[in-house]
Amino acid sequence: MRELPPPTPGPLLPWLLNVLAPTNRTRVKQLLQHGRVLVNGRPVSRHDHPLTPADRVSIAANGAAPRTAPSLTVVYEDDSLVVIDKPAGLLSVATDAEKDDTAFTRLAALLERRKAGRPFVVHRLDRGTSGLLLFAKTAPVRDRLQAGWEAVEKTYLAVTEGVPRPAEGVIENHLLEGANLRVRPTPADAPGAKRAASRFRVLGEHAGRALVAVELLTGRKHQIRVHLAGLGCPVVGDRDYGAKDDPGGRVCLHAWRLAFDHPDSDRRVAAGASPPPELWRAYGAPADQRPRMN
């Protein structure tokens, strides 16, 4: 086992190429593919896995990589549905580039081991966003949840560069996705324009950054990121929408709370996921100066 120096914040592959130089790119990618790169003791194969200075990175000897099953945190579960706390850097579902390690495949493996059925996708989170992700256990439950999705209360936490003023309000405009896959505000009558509305509230501020709660009133791609950037306060780490710093090694956006009527019983279900360490690191305040999360 070869221990590597403490990493700098950012994606895994570029850092490996630098620290393992002059090893060529093909060889480094083979180390990832064969499960020989360990982050905090677990094999990591994703090239863009986010690193922080607190991570411990090592290279396992050939054939020595541990066979530890990928972890998954279940926040709420019953016979009809399950809510997990997705880590940043993990895809919600498969893409052409990544099919093996996603929130869906991890949950499917967990349910299969317990003989508890299979998951059905209700919604998705961006790869860089952490937090609550809801799956159904049957197709009819999925369909009922999706049909009532606008009524689901969805609240996110963001750490921003700059402090929004005023400290609370509603942002409402129209958004359009461009050919470069980035989203921008657009006139309401523009072809493809979609109405987007977010309610925000500053929970705390420290050293020019803010911890902001944002409730989605609509659900558009990159909505929170574009809305906060439009206030002149981009999400920390979100270089696509104007952030200049990346102390958390990720886009500091977290799906914090979900509340909805259960599709089978109409009982109110409320789930929450505590902010991960990277968000607090980006916020920067000592623990005794952080806002109370209630």
C-alpha positions as CSV (number, residue, x, y, z in Angstrom):
1,M,0.0,0.0,0.0
2,R,1.4,3.4,-1.1
3,E,0.2,6.4,0.8
4,L,0.0,9.6,-1.2
5,P,0.5,13.2,0.1
6,P,-2.6,15.1,1.4
7,P,-4.6,16.2,-1.6
8,T,-5.6,19.6,-2.8
9,P,-9.3,20.4,-3.3
10,G,-10.6,19.4,-6.7
11,P,-11.3,16.3,-8.9
12,L,-9.3,13.1,-8.4
13,L,-7.8,12.4,-11.8
14,P,-6.0,15.7,-12.4
15,W,-4.5,15.6,-8.8
16,L,-3.4,12.0,-9.4
17,L,-1.7,12.9,-12.7
18,N,0.2,15.6,-10.9
19,V,1.2,13.6,-7.8
20,L,2.1,10.4,-9.7
21,A,4.1,12.2,-12.5
22,P,5.8,11.0,-14.6
23,T,3.4,8.1,-14.7
24,N,1.4,8.5,-17.9
25,R,-2.4,9.2,-18.1
26,T,-3.3,5.8,-19.4
27,R,-1.6,4.0,-16.5
28,V,-3.2,6.3,-13.9
29,K,-6.7,5.7,-15.5
30,Q,-6.0,1.9,-15.3
31,L,-5.3,2.2,-11.6
32,L,-8.7,3.8,-11.2
33,Q,-10.4,1.3,-13.4
34,H,-8.9,-1.7,-11.5
35,G,-10.0,-0.3,-8.1
36,R,-6.5,0.3,-6.8
37,V,-7.0,4.0,-5.9
38,L,-8.4,4.2,-2.4
39,V,-9.9,7.3,-0.9
40,N,-10.3,7.0,2.9
41,G,-9.9,3.2,2.5
42,R,-12.5,2.7,-0.2
43,P,-11.8,2.0,-3.9
44,V,-12.8,4.9,-6.1
45,S,-13.1,4.7,-9.9
46,R,-14.7,8.0,-10.9
47,H,-12.3,10.4,-12.5
48,D,-14.1,13.4,-11.0
49,H,-14.4,12.2,-7.5
50,P,-14.1,15.4,-5.3
51,L,-11.1,15.5,-3.0
52,T,-10.6,17.6,0.1
53,P,-7.4,18.2,2.1
54,A,-8.8,16.0,4.9
55,D,-9.0,12.9,2.6
56,R,-6.5,10.1,2.7
57,V,-5.5,8.7,-0.7
58,S,-3.4,5.6,-1.3
59,I,-2.6,3.1,-4.1
60,A,-3.2,-0.5,-3.3
61,A,-0.7,-3.2,-4.5
62,N,-1.9,-5.1,-7.5
63,G,-4.7,-7.4,-6.5
64,A,-4.9,-6.0,-3.0
65,A,-7.8,-3.6,-3.3
66,P,-10.4,-4.3,-0.6
67,R,-13.8,-5.5,-1.7
68,T,-15.8,-3.2,0.6
69,A,-19.3,-2.6,-0.7
70,P,-20.1,1.1,-1.4
71,S,-21.8,2.8,1.5
72,L,-25.3,4.2,1.4
73,T,-27.1,6.2,4.1
74,V,-30.9,5.5,4.3
75,V,-32.7,8.3,6.0
76,Y,-36.3,7.0,5.8
77,E,-37.8,3.7,4.6
78,D,-41.1,1.9,4.6
79,D,-42.8,-0.8,2.4
80,S,-43.5,1.8,-0.3
81,L,-40.5,4.1,-0.6
82,V,-37.0,4.9,0.6
83,V,-35.1,8.2,1.0
84,I,-31.3,8.2,0.9
85,D,-28.7,10.8,1.6
86,K,-26.7,10.9,-1.6
87,P,-23.0,12.0,-1.3
88,A,-21.7,14.7,-3.6
89,G,-19.9,13.2,-6.7
90,L,-22.2,10.3,-7.0
91,L,-24.6,10.1,-10.0
92,S,-28.3,9.6,-9.2
93,V,-28.7,7.2,-12.2
94,A,-26.4,5.7,-14.9
95,T,-25.0,7.6,-17.9
96,D,-23.0,6.4,-20.8
97,A,-19.8,7.3,-19.0
98,E,-20.8,5.7,-15.6
99,K,-23.0,2.7,-15.3
100,D,-21.7,0.8,-12.3
101,D,-21.6,3.1,-9.3
102,T,-24.6,5.3,-8.9
103,A,-27.1,6.0,-6.1
104,F,-29.6,3.7,-8.0
105,T,-27.2,0.8,-8.3
106,R,-26.1,1.1,-4.6
107,L,-29.7,1.1,-3.5
108,A,-30.7,-1.7,-5.8
109,A,-27.9,-3.8,-4.4
110,L,-28.9,-3.0,-0.8
111,L,-32.5,-3.9,-1.4
112,E,-31.5,-7.1,-3.2
113,R,-29.4,-8.2,-0.3
114,R,-32.3,-7.7,2.0
115,K,-34.8,-9.2,-0.5
116,A,-36.8,-6.0,-0.2
117,G,-37.6,-5.4,-3.9
118,R,-36.1,-2.9,-6.3
119,P,-35.9,0.9,-6.5
120,F,-37.9,3.1,-8.9
121,V,-36.5,6.5,-9.7
122,V,-38.8,9.4,-8.6
123,H,-36.4,12.3,-9.2
124,R,-32.7,13.1,-9.6
125,L,-30.0,15.3,-8.1
126,D,-27.1,16.8,-9.9
127,R,-23.9,14.8,-9.5
128,G,-22.3,17.6,-7.5
129,T,-25.3,18.0,-5.2
130,S,-25.6,16.0,-2.0
131,G,-28.6,15.2,0.1
132,L,-32.1,13.7,0.0
133,L,-33.0,11.5,-2.9
134,L,-36.4,9.7,-3.0
135,F,-37.0,6.3,-4.6
136,A,-40.2,4.3,-4.8
137,K,-40.4,0.5,-4.3
138,T,-43.1,0.0,-6.9
139,A,-44.0,1.6,-10.2
140,P,-47.5,2.7,-9.1
141,V,-46.0,4.5,-6.0
142,R,-43.4,6.1,-8.3
143,D,-46.2,7.3,-10.6
144,R,-48.2,8.8,-7.7
145,L,-45.2,10.6,-6.3
146,Q,-44.3,12.0,-9.6
147,A,-47.8,13.1,-10.3
148,G,-47.8,15.1,-7.1
149,W,-44.2,16.3,-7.3
150,E,-45.0,20.0,-7.4
151,A,-46.7,19.7,-4.0
152,V,-43.6,18.1,-2.4
153,E,-41.7,20.6,-0.1
154,K,-38.1,20.6,-1.3
155,T,-35.6,22.7,0.7
156,Y,-31.9,23.0,-0.1
157,L,-28.9,24.5,1.7
158,A,-26.3,26.5,-0.2
159,V,-23.2,28.3,0.9
160,T,-22.8,31.4,-1.2
161,E,-20.0,33.8,-2.1
162,G,-21.4,37.1,-0.8
163,V,-24.5,37.6,1.3
164,P,-27.9,38.0,-0.4
165,R,-29.7,41.3,0.3
166,P,-32.4,41.5,1.3
167,A,-31.9,38.4,3.5
168,E,-35.1,36.7,2.3
169,G,-37.4,36.8,-0.6
170,V,-38.7,35.1,-3.7
171,I,-36.9,35.0,-7.0
172,E,-39.1,34.4,-10.1
173,N,-38.1,34.5,-13.7
174,H,-37.9,32.3,-16.8
175,L,-34.9,30.0,-17.6
176,L,-33.6,28.5,-20.8
177,E,-30.9,25.8,-21.3
178,G,-28.3,26.7,-23.9
179,A,-26.4,24.5,-26.3
180,N,-23.5,24.5,-23.8
181,L,-25.9,22.8,-21.2
182,R,-25.7,25.9,-19.0
183,V,-28.9,27.6,-17.9
184,R,-29.6,31.3,-18.2
185,P,-32.5,33.8,-17.5
186,T,-34.5,34.6,-20.6
187,P,-37.6,36.6,-21.6
188,A,-40.9,34.8,-20.8
189,D,-41.8,34.6,-24.5
190,A,-38.5,33.1,-25.6
191,P,-39.0,29.6,-27.3
192,G,-38.3,27.0,-24.7
193,A,-38.5,29.4,-21.7
194,K,-39.7,27.8,-18.4
195,R,-41.0,29.7,-15.4
196,A,-38.8,29.2,-12.3
197,A,-39.5,30.4,-8.7
198,S,-37.4,30.0,-5.5
199,R,-38.0,31.2,-2.0
200,F,-34.7,32.0,-0.1
201,R,-33.7,32.9,3.4
202,V,-30.3,33.6,4.8
203,L,-29.7,31.5,7.9
204,G,-26.3,32.9,8.8
205,E,-23.3,34.8,7.4
206,H,-19.6,34.6,8.1
207,A,-16.6,36.4,6.5
208,G,-18.4,37.3,3.3
209,R,-20.2,34.0,2.8
210,A,-23.8,33.0,3.7
211,L,-25.6,29.8,4.5
212,V,-28.9,30.1,2.6
213,A,-32.0,27.9,2.7
214,V,-33.8,27.8,-0.6
215,E,-37.2,26.2,-1.2
216,L,-38.0,25.2,-4.7
217,L,-41.4,26.5,-5.9
218,T,-40.7,25.0,-9.3
219,G,-38.2,22.4,-10.4
220,R,-36.0,23.5,-13.2
221,K,-32.5,22.4,-14.1
222,H,-29.8,24.3,-12.2
223,Q,-32.6,26.6,-10.8
224,I,-31.0,27.4,-7.4
225,R,-27.6,27.9,-8.9
226,V,-28.8,30.3,-11.5
227,H,-31.1,32.2,-9.1
228,L,-28.4,32.7,-6.5
229,A,-25.9,33.7,-9.1
230,G,-28.4,36.3,-10.3
231,L,-28.4,37.8,-6.9
232,G,-24.6,38.3,-7.2
233,C,-24.1,35.4,-4.7
234,P,-23.1,32.3,-6.6
235,V,-22.9,29.0,-4.8
236,V,-19.4,28.3,-3.5
237,G,-17.5,26.0,-5.8
238,D,-19.9,26.6,-8.7
239,R,-17.5,27.9,-11.3
240,D,-20.0,27.4,-14.1
241,Y,-22.1,30.2,-12.6
242,G,-19.5,32.6,-11.5
243,A,-18.0,31.3,-8.2
244,K,-14.3,32.2,-7.8
245,D,-13.4,29.9,-4.8
246,D,-13.7,26.2,-4.1
247,P,-12.8,25.5,-0.5
248,G,-15.2,22.6,-0.2
249,G,-13.9,20.8,-3.3
250,R,-17.5,20.7,-4.7
251,V,-20.5,22.8,-5.5
252,C,-21.8,23.6,-2.0
253,L,-25.5,22.7,-2.6
254,H,-27.3,20.2,-0.4
255,A,-30.8,18.8,-0.6
256,W,-31.7,19.4,3.1
257,R,-35.4,18.6,3.6
258,L,-38.3,16.8,1.9
259,A,-41.9,16.8,3.1
260,F,-44.8,15.2,1.3
261,D,-48.0,13.2,1.8
262,H,-47.4,9.5,1.7
263,P,-48.8,8.1,-1.6
264,D,-50.5,5.1,0.2
265,S,-51.8,6.6,3.4
266,D,-51.7,10.4,3.0
267,R,-49.7,10.5,6.3
268,R,-47.2,13.4,6.2
269,V,-43.6,12.3,5.8
270,A,-40.8,14.7,6.6
271,A,-37.1,13.7,6.1
272,G,-33.9,15.7,6.7
273,A,-30.2,15.3,5.9
274,S,-27.6,17.2,8.0
275,P,-25.2,19.4,6.1
276,P,-22.0,17.5,5.1
277,P,-18.6,18.6,6.4
278,E,-17.6,20.2,3.1
279,L,-20.5,22.8,3.5
280,W,-19.4,23.8,6.9
281,R,-15.8,24.0,5.8
282,A,-16.9,26.3,2.9
283,Y,-19.0,28.4,5.3
284,G,-15.9,28.8,7.5
285,A,-17.3,29.7,10.9
286,P,-16.3,27.7,14.0
287,A,-18.8,25.2,15.2
288,D,-20.0,27.4,18.0
289,Q,-20.8,30.2,15.5
290,R,-22.8,28.2,13.0
291,P,-26.5,28.8,12.7
292,R,-28.8,26.4,14.5
293,M,-30.2,23.9,12.0
294,N,-33.8,23.4,13.2
